[in-house]
Amino acid sequence: MPLLRRALARPLVWLPRDLLRELCTQAERERPSETGGMLLGWRVGDEIAIVSAIAAGPGAKHTRESFEADGPWQQEQLAAAYEESGRTVTYLGDWHSHPRGPARPSARDRQTAALVAGCADARAPEPLTVILHRRSRRWRTRCFIYAGGRMRRARVRAQ
C-alpha cells in the first residue's frame, strides 16, 4: 500500500463478540476499579484479528485510576498460547477499562504504548490499545494503534 494511503487509512480490528462479552464481564467485575490484560491474534496489513485475551492475572493490582498486571503470570500464558497455536497467535497489545474515565487514551496509556513499541522483545512495533469505557450503563469499545509516535483511532468490527 502506498505510504500516503496507509497514513490515511484507519486500521480495522476484528473482535469476536464472545471475547468482547468476556472482557466486559471482567471490567464489570472489577468496577469501579480498572482492569485489563493482553490481546492475542495476528495482523495482516491494516487488518488486525484479535482471537483471545489474557486476563490481568491472579497477582494483579486494581485501583480506580489504574491497574498493574501480574506480568510473570501473563508471560507464561502468552508463551503457552504462542506454542499451542503453532507460533501463529502472538501479542498484539493490551486492553483495559476506564470505568469512570473518557474513551480516549490517557497520558499513561500513551506512555505504555510507546514503551511497548520500543521494546524489541514485545515484537509489537505498532501496539493495539483497546479501551472499554462505561457509558449509559453499558460498556463501549474504542481501539487505538500506536504508530508514528502517536495514538491513531482504529475501526472495530465485532464478529
WOSUL-V494614 format. One record per helix or strand of 3 or more residues. SS is the DSSP state (h for helix, s for strand). FROM is the first residue (numbers start at 1). TO is the last residue. If there is no record, write none. Layout:
# WOSUL-V494614
ss = <SS | SS>
from = <FROM | FROM>
to = <TO | TO>
This chain:
# WOSUL-V494614
ss = <h | s | h | s | s | h | s | h | h | s | s | s>
from = <3 | 12 | 17 | 36 | 47 | 71 | 90 | 107 | 120 | 128 | 138 | 150>
to = <8 | 15 | 30 | 44 | 54 | 84 | 98 | 118 | 122 | 135 | 147 | 158>
